[in-house]
């Protein structure tokens, strides 16, 4: 087996820890893209498990979690675009196209033998509709939990963001998200001592 040429792919991913989220807002606790990606992967896995094991619907939690880990991987190149830019009607198509192109370019950084496996992780067009829905729901849930945490720390900067994210969650509510909010979300407001006592 010959040695592969050096690839910067995973070195780029490791730099996600240096990219701060919520850059236009004052944060009580800073969050970076690597942390956020882990949060979304855990939440997407949870939602997929709920869909499969509680609701009896088809879901592959492992595949969903793996793709969720890479859902913001392109931000290693683009940085975290602020929400007013990323989701403005005028910019949505342009930013979506940029992310698609960066995903393709990052995949090309991999040795040829790894590209077939990693391409569906990086390129969202390869995801099934169910995977997209679960990961988007998890992404929104992670944002809402972040806003709730900031409000608990007394940071009123996140009041409007929390209301806006919750409105979007309610408008796109799914049975697995409803289950998570009813069963797991209340514990996020507890102190460590309360968690250790079981609530």
C-alpha positions, 0 to 999 in steps of 0.5 A: 500500500502506497502512502497517500498525499497529505490531506488538510480535510480533518485539520480544517474540521478541527478548526471549527472550535475556533469559530464562534457562533452567535457572533452579533450578540453578547454571549454569557457563555461562548459557543463554537461550531465544534460544540454546536455540531456535537450538540446537534449530533446528540439531539438528532440521534435522540430524535431518531431513536424516539422516532424509531423506538417510541413512535415505531417509525423508520429511522437510522439513528447512527446515520443521522448522528454521523451526518449531523456531526458534519452539518456545519462542516463547511463553516471551517471555510466560510465561518459562521454566517450571522442569521440575518445574512444567512436567512435573509430572502435576498441571501438565502440562495447565494449562501446555500449555493456557497455552502454546496460548493464549499462541501464539494471542494472540501470533499475533494481534499480527501484521499480518493479512497475516502471520498465515496464514504465521506461525500454523503456526510458533507453534501446535504443533497445526498441526505434523505428527506427524513434525515434533513428533517431530523437534523434541521429539527435538532439544529433548531432545538440546539439553538433554542436550548442555547437561548434558554441557557443564556436567559437563565444566566440573566442575558436578556440579549437572547429574549427575542431569539428564544421567542423566534426559535420557539415559534419556528419549532412550534410551526414545524412541530413533529411527534419526536420533538414534542416527546423530547420537549415533554420528557427531556427539556425540563431537566435543562433548567435544573441546577447540577444538584437538582440533576444529581437528585433526579430532578 
